[in-house]
Each structure stands twice: as C-alpha cells, then as structure tokens.
Amino acid sequence: MGAGRLGRQRDTAEGRFRHRVVDQPGGALPSAADAPGEAIHIADSVVLTAVNTGIVSPDDFVTAGPAVALAPAGRKKFIQAFESRLDSEIMHPIFGYRISYRRVLEVQLRLLGRALTGEIAAYPAFTTR
C-alpha cells in the first residue's frame, strides 16, 4: 500500500488475529445484532403488554408538536412493568433450567463473548418462540 491514510495499518495484534480468523472459511464472527436482540425483544413485549393491558393509557403521554413522550407518571409505570418482566422466570430454551430475563441477558452476553474469543464455535441465539 501507499503512504496514504490507508497505507499504515494500525491494527492491534488482537485486531490482526480477528481479521485472520474471520477471513478463514467458516470463521465469521457472530452477528452483533443477535446479542442485543434479546433485550430489544424483551422491551418490545413490555411495550405491547403495557399498552394492550392498559398499564399505560393515553393520559400517560405528553405531546410537543409532532413529538410524543411518556409523562413522568407513565414512565414510572413503564419502568415498573419492565422491571417486573426482567424478574419473571422462564425455562431457558438452550440450557433447560428456570432463569429470569435479567439473568438471560447476562448469560447471552457471556455466550457472545465466548463466541467472539473462539471458546465456542457459534453464538446460540436466545429465542422464546
């Protein structure tokens, strides 16, 4: 390469290692979208439940021009619903034991870390259905 901006690679040893692993057949890193997906799905389900069951109502929102936001009382209700969901337990579909959603997030992030470092071959995504 030339002496331009791309001419001097500043990858760390770890970065070069990662590139070599990824460039090998079957060496793809797990999708970064899979890991936070669990948290997004949990939040989505809380939003739908809060709206569909009347935990939050139209009175819990404020508007300013085209923008809409939760009022302080609505935010408190939503956070309580979210905390309640995080504390609820389910059967972990991969490991087969009861676990709270809060713990699922920790377990899945640990699994992602293991997949990124090569300790496990693939990231086992968490799905409830």
N, C-alpha and C positions, 0 to 999 in steps of 0.2 A: 504494500500500500504506500501511497504517497505521504508526504509530511503534513497533509491537511488535517482537518478536525478528526477524521476517522483513521488517520494514519497511525495514531498512537493509542493502542488499546489499553485501557486502564482496568481491565477485569481483575478481580482478586483471584487468588488461587482457587477459592471456592467457586467463583463465577466461571472460571475456565472448566473446572470439573463438571459443573452443572451443564455447561454447553456440550461437553463431550458426551455425557450421559444422555441428554435429550437428543443428540444427533444420531445416536445408535438406534437400530431398528427396535421398536418396542420400548424405547427409553423415554417416552413422553411423560412429562410431569402431570400430576392430577390437575384437573381443571380447578382454578381458583374460585370459579363460580359455584362449585359444588359445596365447598365448606360453609360459606356464609349463607348458603341457600336454606339450611335448616333454620337459622334464626329468622330469615325472611318469611318462611312458611309458617313458623310459629306466630310471628307478628300478624301476618295476613289472617290467620284463623282467629286471632283475638279480635281484630278489627271487625271481621264478619260477624262473630258471635256478639260482640258489644252492640253492633248496630241492629242485628236481627232480633236480639232478645230485649232490646230497649234499655240496656245498661247505659248507653248514651243516647240522647234524644236531640232533636234539632235545637232545643234550648241550650245545649251544651257547647254550641259553636258560636263564634263571632265572625262577622264579615267586615272587610275593609276594601271597598271597591270590588275587584274580582277575586280577591283573596279570601280564603276561609281557613279558620284555625280553631282549635279547641280552646274554649274558655278555661280558666283555672279549675273550675269545678269539674268540667268534662275531662280535663287532663288527669285530674286526680282519680276519677272513676276508671279511666282507661288504664292508668298505671296499676291500679289495684287489680283490674281484670288480667293484665299482662303478668303481674307477679303471681297471681293465683294460677294461671296457666303454667308458668315456669315451675311451680311447686307441684303440679299434678304429675302423677306417675303413669307410665305406660310400660308395656313389655318391649324391651329393645329388640328390634327385628333381627339383628345380627348376633347378639350375644345371648339372647333369650332370658334375661333377668329384668326385674322391675327397676325402673330408673326414672328420675324426674327429668322433665325437659331441660331444666337448668343444668343437670349433670350431663345430659345428652350433648349439649353444646360443648362442654369441656372435653368429653370423650372424643367427639368428632374432630375437634381441633387437634387433639393429641394424635389421632389417626392420620390427619392430614400432615402433621409434622413428620410422622414416621414414613409416610409415603414420599414426602419431599426429600428426606435424607436417605431413602433407599432401604430402610429397615423392612418395609413391606412392599410387595410388588405393585399394588394398586390401592387407591383410596376407596374404601367401601362406603358409598354414599348412604345416608340415612333417609329412609322413606317410611311413612306410616301407612300408606295405602298402595 
